[in-house]
Amino acid sequence: MEERKIDNYPEEGKCPLCSSKNVYFYPMNRDDAGLTYHAKCEDCGAKYDECYDLIFAGNWNIYDKENNKYEDMPT
């Protein structure tokens, strides 16, 4: 089967075929590269994966065992 082209630019939370926000997201899958949500558009019936890259951004809300707070450490 030949793949068809999509003219839309991908947008978070929107169906890539009809641009509907009426999308059902299944539980997230995580791997070393990022996050993937399997999704289904409730309007047009399209099924697709919505993928996110993860980038380390630092450490926040750091406390030791005595509940002493430490400074945030953004990258």
PyMOL commands that set and color helices and strands:
alter all, ss='L'
color gray80, all
select strands_A, chain A and resi 23-30+34-41+47-53+58-59+62-63+69-70+73-74
alter strands_A, ss='S'
color yellow, strands_A
deselect
rebuild
show_as cartoon
